[in-house]
Amino acid sequence: GIDNHLIAGLVKAYFIALPEPLFTFASYDSFIEAADASDCKGKLREIFQAMPETNKLTAGCLFYLLSKVTKLQQESTSSTNNLAIVFGQILLRPKEESLTSLLRHSP
């Protein structure tokens, strides 16, 4: 059979190796601000629509894959929350990490 952990590791490695995250450096602050907005879903939709087309298509494929993984949650330990923690910091990060950005955006 297929080793799900190997596939997950390859997907993570791919996104880590990108020179710019899937959710671009330019959109980082907008994503962070949207999390605190009263219309969070609407703001996220606007930011997503403004992203480069390739990034949107790639995100759609990734989210489809991750939704399949969560449906198999009983076979794996990959809950939606765990996947968000792992992939969130890979897909969205500031251009330059600083103590201020770490403290400002940590859960």
Buried (B, 14 or more C-beta within 10 A) or exposed (E): EEEEEEEBEEBEEEBEEEEEBBBBEEBBEBBBEBEEEEEEEEBBEEBBEEBEEEBBEBBEEBEEEBEEBBEEEEEBEBEEEBBEEBBEEBBBBBEEEEEEBEEEBEE
